[in-house]
């Protein structure tokens, strides 16, 4: 079931990639985030279906997949910064990304990759993403509310995997419940991105474009 739900997540996300609008701020970052997420999920289907019983190969595959999740987070942050604040502000957030990626790389290299490690290393990154979209929502950005809903659904899906016994509430194993939550989250994220179109909030109304 975990393999099938990961396959569904990968295929749905892959289907959405070419349908993402190209005329919104940060479009290339959104496409990169969705593309990396799709490949990660498809690798996850292979891992859960065939490699989990092969310890050496499975451990390496899991480390690679979890690192790819960190890359997805990087593109998610970049897309959010560009869409909300504008391209000139994106460079401010890259030092944060380097710290998060470096911290996770150390954990993965020492044999501690996984969802918990991702949450520990990427907590500040996700807080920045949520903060950006709360700020955007308060200023009536057209994507703000739905973006926060999409992020909330994705976090809820992750909690189904992390909180012991939570997945039993939906009568699924933790991995499958997490994957289904992510499918809903990705579809909502796609809809939120599609709504974005206005110029960045910073500098709006100024004399320069």
ZAPA-625927 format. One line per field, with one value per residue (C-alpha): x, y, z; residue number from 1. Coordinates in Angstrom, 3 decimals, decimal comma, padded with zeros to 6 digits, always signed. Layout:
# ZAPA-625927
X (X	...)
Y (Y	...)
Z (Z	...)
n (NUM	...)
# end
This chain:
# ZAPA-625927
X (+000,000	+002,843	+004,384	+001,077	+000,237	+003,757	+003,338	+000,025	+001,671	+004,477	+002,168	-000,242	+002,618	+004,275	+000,951	+000,781	+004,314	+003,668	+000,311	+001,795	+001,340	+004,444	+003,354	+003,497	+006,405	+008,798	+007,292	+010,565	+011,059	+007,551	+008,123	+011,413	+009,771	+006,983	+009,394	+011,738	+008,767	+007,451	+010,801	+011,193	+007,753	+008,425	+011,692	+009,703	+007,360	+010,385	+011,834	+008,650	+007,857	+011,222	+014,187	+013,033	+013,964	+017,489	+019,243	+022,309	+020,555	+017,481	+019,479	+021,276	+018,018	+016,302	+019,171	+018,997	+015,213	+015,222	+017,942	+015,778	+012,984	+015,357	+015,963	+012,182	+012,034	+014,741	+012,750	+009,562	+011,255	+012,759	+009,388	+007,627	+010,193	+010,093	+006,310	+005,729	+008,729	+010,245	+013,380	+015,749	+014,946	+015,607	+019,333	+018,588	+017,168	+019,899	+022,231	+019,356	+019,015	+022,719	+022,591	+019,576	+021,001	+024,404	+022,833	+020,769	+023,726	+025,641	+022,735	+022,297	+026,028	+026,121	+023,214	+020,320	+018,240	+014,466	+011,313	+012,235	+015,637	+013,991	+011,545	+014,417	+016,604	+013,849	+011,667	+013,048	+012,681	+009,037	+008,440	+009,797	+007,554	+004,487	+005,427	+005,766	+002,355	+000,675	+002,111	+000,893	-002,569	-002,951	-002,223	-004,822	-002,465	-004,734	-002,739	-002,345	-005,283	-005,170	-001,392	-001,712	-004,414	-002,141	+000,779	-001,473	-002,727	+000,845	+001,902	-001,134	-000,108	+003,388	+001,944	-000,023	+003,350	+005,169	+002,583	+002,251	-001,224	-002,445	-002,695	-005,019	-007,666	-007,946	-007,334	-004,063	-000,428	+001,618	+003,413	+000,231	-001,630	+001,282	+001,327	-002,418	-002,147	+000,634	-001,461	-004,184	-001,559	+000,099	-003,221	-004,082	-000,582	-001,025	-004,302	-002,686	+000,195	-002,253	-004,008	-000,832	-000,323	+000,031	+003,457	+005,290	+003,891	+007,141	+007,470	+003,926	+002,667	+006,175	+007,351	+009,599	+008,423)
Y (+000,000	+002,411	+001,747	+002,256	+005,497	+006,831	+005,919	+007,792	+010,810	+010,769	+010,428	+013,135	+015,548	+014,716	+015,384	+018,823	+019,954	+020,992	+022,484	+024,986	+028,533	+030,110	+033,719	+033,906	+035,172	+032,337	+029,995	+028,168	+027,546	+026,157	+023,837	+022,687	+022,019	+019,959	+018,075	+017,136	+016,126	+013,888	+012,137	+011,703	+010,073	+007,742	+006,699	+006,154	+003,786	+001,791	+001,832	+000,695	-001,901	-003,504	-002,065	-001,877	-005,534	-005,002	-003,263	-001,793	-000,582	+000,507	+002,636	+004,461	+004,987	+006,336	+008,764	+010,015	+010,421	+012,310	+014,623	+015,273	+016,348	+018,993	+020,149	+020,413	+022,599	+024,830	+025,427	+025,934	+028,662	+030,277	+030,270	+031,755	+034,508	+035,478	+035,387	+037,337	+039,664	+039,794	+038,461	+040,974	+039,680	+036,013	+036,242	+037,118	+033,644	+031,532	+031,558	+030,006	+027,303	+026,536	+026,051	+023,743	+021,659	+021,391	+020,285	+017,621	+016,424	+015,800	+013,802	+011,786	+011,048	+009,815	+007,419	+009,459	+010,454	+010,517	+012,539	+013,443	+014,761	+016,735	+018,312	+019,256	+020,765	+022,313	+023,641	+027,165	+027,010	+025,958	+028,661	+031,233	+029,882	+029,998	+033,469	+034,758	+033,461	+034,702	+038,129	+037,802	+036,631	+039,591	+041,842	+040,060	+038,233	+036,064	+032,917	+033,573	+031,743	+028,668	+028,460	+028,329	+025,659	+023,587	+023,894	+022,991	+019,854	+018,790	+019,295	+017,324	+014,499	+014,509	+014,347	+011,230	+009,586	+011,078	+010,839	+007,249	+005,875	+008,886	+006,956	+004,406	+007,137	+006,866	+003,089	+003,237	+002,580	+005,741	+005,863	+005,453	+008,049	+010,464	+009,921	+010,490	+013,664	+014,846	+014,153	+016,450	+018,989	+019,012	+019,511	+022,418	+023,838	+023,665	+025,569	+028,173	+028,717	+029,026	+031,865	+033,903	+036,533	+040,066	+041,658	+041,009	+042,778	+044,563	+047,559	+047,338	+050,747	+052,186	+054,016	+051,164	+047,827)
Z (+000,000	+000,813	-002,597	-004,430	-002,602	-003,247	-006,922	-006,988	-005,364	-007,925	-010,916	-009,742	-009,073	-012,387	-014,150	-012,530	-013,479	-017,128	-016,139	-013,700	-015,015	-016,527	-016,074	-012,261	-010,201	-009,343	-011,950	-012,616	-008,900	-008,552	-011,514	-010,011	-006,627	-008,206	-010,496	-007,644	-005,493	-008,281	-008,770	-005,005	-004,727	-007,666	-006,033	-002,847	-004,681	-005,821	-002,321	-000,539	-003,164	-003,868	-001,960	+001,634	+002,119	+000,793	+003,715	+002,022	-001,134	+000,809	+003,256	+000,457	-001,457	+001,659	+002,303	-001,296	-001,185	+002,092	+000,772	-002,282	+000,057	+001,409	-002,167	-002,663	+000,432	-001,032	-004,200	-002,176	-000,155	-003,269	-005,058	-002,040	-001,596	-005,270	-005,514	-002,307	-002,046	-005,531	-007,171	-005,602	-002,100	-002,819	-002,082	+001,558	+002,159	+000,544	+003,593	+005,560	+002,935	+003,011	+006,780	+006,553	+003,712	+005,411	+008,684	+006,973	+004,888	+008,116	+009,584	+006,387	+006,128	+009,728	+009,152	+010,529	+007,475	+007,692	+008,274	+011,850	+010,770	+007,968	+010,422	+012,749	+010,020	+007,947	+010,752	+010,384	+006,608	+006,874	+009,474	+006,989	+004,214	+006,471	+007,705	+004,153	+003,152	+006,337	+005,544	+001,954	+003,043	+005,421	+002,446	+000,307	-002,015	-004,219	-003,420	+000,293	+001,869	-000,362	-000,028	+003,761	+003,463	+001,184	+003,589	+006,515	+004,767	+003,979	+007,594	+008,775	+006,433	+007,910	+011,421	+010,459	+009,906	+012,873	+015,658	+016,913	+016,293	+014,302	+011,027	+012,629	+012,760	+008,968	+009,021	+007,106	+007,841	+008,608	+005,244	+003,185	+005,245	+004,779	+001,007	+000,639	+002,694	+000,401	-002,717	-001,409	-000,369	-003,815	-005,617	-003,312	-003,770	-007,545	-007,293	-005,044	-007,467	-010,362	-008,558	-008,175	-010,801	-009,433	-008,975	-005,692	-002,634	-001,876	-004,114	-005,464	-006,401	-006,788	-009,895	-011,026	-012,384)
n (1	2	3	4	5	6	7	8	9	10	11	12	13	14	15	16	17	18	19	20	21	22	23	24	25	26	27	28	29	30	31	32	33	34	35	36	37	38	39	40	41	42	43	44	45	46	47	48	49	50	51	52	53	54	55	56	57	58	59	60	61	62	63	64	65	66	67	68	69	70	71	72	73	74	75	76	77	78	79	80	81	82	83	84	85	86	87	88	89	90	91	92	93	94	95	96	97	98	99	100	101	102	103	104	105	106	107	108	109	110	111	112	113	114	115	116	117	118	119	120	121	122	123	124	125	126	127	128	129	130	131	132	133	134	135	136	137	138	139	140	141	142	143	144	145	146	147	148	149	150	151	152	153	154	155	156	157	158	159	160	161	162	163	164	165	166	167	168	169	170	171	172	173	174	175	176	177	178	179	180	181	182	183	184	185	186	187	188	189	190	191	192	193	194	195	196	197	198	199	200	201	202	203	204	205	206	207	208	209)
# end
